[in-house]
Amino acid sequence: MSTAPSLTYLDPFLFCGLCFGRMDNTDGTLRCPRGCSGPLDGYRLEEILWQEMGRFLSHPKARALARRRLGENLSQSEVKRLFRDLRQFVEFLPAEEKQRFVTALVEKIEIISATALKIHFRS
């Protein structure tokens, strides 16, 4: 039995950047079912995603969007601090909490290859 955290919270957001089909997520390894892209280590993708969310939230308009989409009465500085902390401790967050943040901020993640991906943030 694996002790690694589940990445299934990302499944609705994962698409092949070449054929635009949904990616398969098997035990943390992402693959295009048509063979276009992958395999990609899902845990590495998760790390990149949270780094990019932090960069995204370094912009005031993005922080305002996060406040609205998360439905919380957070100040801009609280959102910025929250995501800085989340990047450092994301592996300890429950999947439900990760799902909440990703659903609020991410539209989709296109996986082009094992080394290239594009994250589309909500606007």
Sequence and secondary structure as in RCSB ss.txt:
>XXXX:A:sequence
MSTAPSLTYLDPFLFCGLCFGRMDNTDGTLRCPRGCSGPLDGYRLEEILWQEMGRFLSHPKARALARRRLGENLS
QSEVKRLFRDLRQFVEFLPAEEKQRFVTALVEKIEIISATALKIHFRS
>XXXX:A:secstr
   S   GGGGGGEEETTT  B EEETTEEE TTSSS  EEHHHHHHHHHHHHHHHTTSHHHHHHHHHHHT    
HHHHHHHHHHHHHHGGGS HHHHHHHHHHHEEEEEEEETTEEEEEE  
